[in-house]
């Protein structure tokens, strides 16, 4: 079974211990969260109660029945601030209209407060359910005690507990005080999936009204009493260090109050001012002299080094069978090399963070994907007990992995400590694009042996900057489906800082791998969908070694995408890409048509198996955002270095997908009873691969490097 969501909206925005008491804190709230069902009429929102009663760390209930549910994980645009409370509310069995959602601060009461790896719901699913079910059990116990009846005979519906004989009822508001004093049960009964009333129903983003009316939700919106704005001057090229600087002109800018060096090697200059404009203007007025520290690398150097690494012998990360013998005995050997450049993250909201360092505490707040790790690093930086550090989480205007690293938070803290003032550091767009943490440049070499019409051997060699493949990629298809299989990974060290970029490694490996698989299908004279299904079937019939995936689930999304896209239809160049990442199975089909003599991406059909879909509306947004992001960066993403200096600094040079270039998107979710898996990242990797394969069908040109636009004149 599958759930279909068809949506042709065009969008250009980049879209990825439970029980016990605790102090309930929050930074923003939305009262009366509205469902999207048109048939449900608006109703009057309840007033904020005079008294709240803490039930557990996740929730508190007011005397009038209003329920506050904490959302513990950072909200990065993946919709977790809506989805997590939905899970708690469903098990609590409360009306969604009666829910107030608050962003929780960093707290030991919550597990894994991280936005990364598309793991928020997956890792918290059981805990969230238990939090709601535990609270429901305590409320029912309070009612049963008042009635002197067996609590297991009572029933609950939308925040009201009913007596076993149905003649009496008590609402949660009336039970909250008593329930908050009751012993926390060690065992509770969770709902059956068929009993869910909120999970699986589309709910609008709990912050949507505040977002569209410009309320202060994001880090850039932060305002605190006495707060100063800081901008930083960093080395203009990787491999440089600060020798000296003249701050005369900067200090002459009205509003600039302080200028000083900071950073681990005193390699940065802070300009502290009363406002953002003054801080930015002052930073530009700094006259700094930079000298060589390490090698100044260029893209041409990276190209040579990575090509050399593809030929370097190294210990395989995985090897099944006798790969060399299989290649020697093959009827034909097919090889191809695919390349991808460094890429910046380009979040809509540039990096920023607030910090106020005083003698007895360190108060910080802003857009951060890793609050716990950041608090630990702040404590280490200042040589303070971590208990003195608080980290509050604002909404994030995008992150895509860039906000995992918290370097900007550490900058804010150090500047505040030196300036003896509350500080908000603000990056300009140029700062954001040139300060580092890029997706690493990479090359993949594929080699396959064909024997008697079958793939008898398969070898993948990786050459990457600073980091390489994870087990998730090494043990993914075609591992397990190929008797002779080898993966080797080599890395070159670089002073250019790199890091996770939405769907790390998979974001380009999917394009390269799936393009190569189409090449093999063509060599064998087989339909691309049929070829994939036959190859996956080998993992079912004769599995080899460890597999990170379930072949039957992968085959199911391929079949679904092919069916719903009307695979093989005339008059359209279609490309298939199927890829498993972050525990989720995705298959996408790209439809290309010709307009004014040029290929145009007309439609993407996407099939997904991500377990239970908690919020279909939010899930659809993630699917579409990942697809648009994947297409845009495959088509246009280009970035490089000359003598250590980034060759692009702003959007007048760095091309993103445009509004009129976004295709129609049709989404199909596989209906599942399994726990939710990741969704913020998995739809991005297959998008570029589907488009590449469709472009080959239309143009006859095999694209082996991104960006696609400009390579050999394709679409250029």
Protein Blocks (a to p, Z undefined) as FASTA:
>chain_A
ZZddddfbdcfbdcdjfbdcdddddfbdcehiacfbfklccdddddddfbdcdfblmbcc
dfkopacdddfbdcehnopmmmmmmmmmmmnopafklpccddddddfkbghiacehhlmm
mmmmmmmmmmmmmmmmmmmmmmmmmnopafklpcceehiacdfklpaccdfklmmmmmmm
pccdfbdcdddfklpckgopacddfklmmmmnopafbfklpccehiacddddddfbghia
cfbdcfklmmmpghiabdcdedjkopaccdddfbfklmmmmmmmpccddddfbdcddfkl
mmmmmmmmmmpccddfbdehjfklmmmmpmbdcddddddddddfkiabacdddddddfkb
ccdddddfblmlmmmmmmmmnopafklpccdddddebjeommmnommmmmmmmmmmmnop
acdddddfklmmmngjiacddddddddddeehiafbdcdddddehiacdfklmmmcfehj
ambacddddddddfbdcdddehihjlmmmmmmmmmmmmmmmmnopafklmmmmmmmmmmm
mcghjafbdfklmmmmmmmmmmmnogoiahiacddddddeehiacddddddddeehiacd
fbdcddddebjafblmlmmmmmmmmmmmmmmmmmmgccddeehiafbfbfklmccddfkl
pccddddddddfbdcddfklmmmmmmmmmmmmmmmmmnopacfbdcfbhpaoiaZZ
